[in-house]
Amino acid sequence: MNLIFLLLPAALVLGFIFFLGFVWATQNGQYDDLDTPPQRILTDDEKEQTANERRST
Amino acid sequence: MDNFDYLKREDSLKLYLLPTSAPAMQFYIQGIRCNKCVNKLEHGLLQKSDVQDARVHFGDRTLTVWKKSLNGFDEIARAIVELGYEPVPLRPDTDVQKIVLKENRMDLLRIGISGFAVGNIMLMAVMSYAGADEEFLGTFLNWLSLGLFIPVVTFSAWPLYKNVAQSLQAKKPSIDLPICLAIWIGGVVSFYNMLSGRGEVYFDSLTMLIFLILSSRFVLKRIQQRYLSLTRVGLLNESATVKRWNGADYDEVSLETLQPGDIIRVEKKQKIPVDGFLLSPWAQLNTAILTGESMPQAVAKGAHVYAGTVLISGSIDVKVKSWGKQSRIGQIFYQMEQTLSQRTPLLDFTDRVGRVFTFTVIGLAIGFFIIYAFVDPTEAVKRSLALIILACPCTLAFAIPLSQSLAMIKCARQGWFIKNAATFEKLLTIKNVFFDKTGTLTEGLLKVESWSPREPSSDERRLIKTLESKSQHPVARALLDHLDTDVALEDLTEFCEVLGRGVFGIWRGARYSIESATAKTPEGFGTSVGLYKDDRLQCVAHLSDQLRSTTATTLDRLRTQGFKCMILSGDSDEVVTHLGQKLGFGREQLYGRKSPEDKAWVITQNSPAAMVGDGVNDALAMAKAHVSVATYGCMEASLKAADVFLSEGGIHAIPQLFKVAEDSFSVVKRNLCFSLFYNSIGAMAALMGLVHPILAAILMPLSSVTVLTSALWGTNFLRTLPLNNAGANR
């Protein structure tokens, strides 16, 4: 039973790491547009160029 | 709309470029429906050599194009037109955009933190309730919960505190006030109980509450932001160039450099960019933007001409009086924007309930404390505080935004675009409904109804077709649509069009003309034109603007539902009266010959009124109306002034719109009942001192689940509106 005093904080720390990932993704703008990507994925890429490189803004 | 030449000029291009390192421009695109559209636009534009990247934002209906060089944005716009869409260049309003983007990300972070906390606290709460309340483990779990609760109650719940502060400043307490009270009192009481080791700890329920409120509000906010990009559509094209007379020739100058008294030249089919006086002998104008009148108006030398009206044929000189914001149409748009920005946000139903609630609960708590303090002061404090926590109408705070979002999404799938959730509530107060005529009740297009005394012969048909093929007049277009022969007569000579009279030509020695005929139409209104051979009348075509097929039944339905319907039109009294009588309107319900300013006045006199019409020429009246519905014209301009845009055209969806409003309000009322029921149980338990941690742990989630289910379940009618429907037209 005493193990819980170690496991609970450990689980929280692990969760916190994922939370940091969420913060990073949000600040990176990954959740700014939730409508277009699910539409875009439905058709095959033809010539998807290096779109990310080009958008430096 | 299709002329994008102004994007070539550097000074006007500057107004539209985004402040990015590579030249970029954003367009609002009408007609984006599905994933095919996204790909068609993106791939279509990427094939152009100088396009760096093209990205569609499906929700905003915007397209951003990055280019390698500055010039050629006019070609991009034309390429979009070729792909089958209507682009509208958007001016960068970077401040608003940046603020919105930042706010949305911040909201997500707040929700993220509360979500993270709520998940973990719930796990620990389950352990506590399951019996992990031994001295040391119980305290340990409580401290961990407190650690998770603190960032939620400070950082995540911050928007709630801001709302409370604002509503207190305005002296209109909102529903957030009892919620914040419950959160803080609950937090402090829990902390005290945790330290003293006795009594209940509410960290889990409070965190859950904050998480649910934040998420449901965020959903509603995102739906309402869908039309945000429309605020960046310029209604007046102020960047246009004009041709100014310099004494010997016409110079191409930009509008801003004009002086009153300058003389400018306007060409055929162009919009007149200024208010001024006509210098040419006369001109034929489409003044629909100001009057709603679809037939061209003839004006003579010296007459006032207004910005926004379109020159139908020939070219004219105009002496400039004013332009841009100073022109009449500019003033109308300016006033519309002023009215919209000054509209006080409605104190919505939730907040009104919240106010009553706050006073009742606080009054009850204080009253109880005063009475019970004589019996047992410490117990009195405990029970009054428990009352404030347990009687909080928190479920309302997240159930209402959720059911509103659902209704808005369902309406959008039907092709009814609603800008703001408050519209539903405003719809319920409407007594008077005003309808514009052209395009709303009618099709907005002239059509040939009949011929008298006989149909034209096949030679005559070809003759009419050839004569009218060069004319821009709406009558000519109606005749061309009506006649299906496509053979043009080769040997027609000396063709000419006399503005305001008709078209003339000579064929096989005889002089033919199509002019307006004096014979009355069988309907008594509309227009008649006759075909003359050597001034002898051959046959007459009767044209009129047809009623939409659904108009009469919809009006009847609205009347039986108890609405007062009225026509508010810029057309002549005669036309309005005739149409009104046909549709069963009383004389006092017809308003003809009304300028945009008059329309706005009528609307304010008959408040609360709804205005149904076309978004541009009724813009001012719409802004003044309690609720405005646009049914005609282009969506982006309409939604600027209107609360609702019906993409199918016609008014048949309006009774259903009222029904949606009514039903979503009855869902709200039902939720209120549930919420009151649970809260009064909680309040009773608190006052009787029966509060046990397990009670809060059961009551809170149970009331949340009931209210959420009720919100999602809706009503019979709301369930008939499908959530996934390909029928969304735009």
Interface residues (C-beta under 8 A of the other chain):
Chain A: M1 I4 F5 L8 P9 A11 L12 G15 F16 F19 F22 V23 T26 Q27 G29 Y31 D32 D33 L34 D35 T36 Q39 R40 L42 T43 E46 K47 Q49 A51 R54 R55 S56 T57
Chain B: L18 T20 S21 A22 A24 C34 N35 K36 V38 N39 E42 H43 L46 Q52 D53 R55 V56 H57 F58 G59 W66 L101 N104 R105 L108 L109 G112 I113 F116 G119 N120 M124 L137 F140 L141 L144 L148 R222
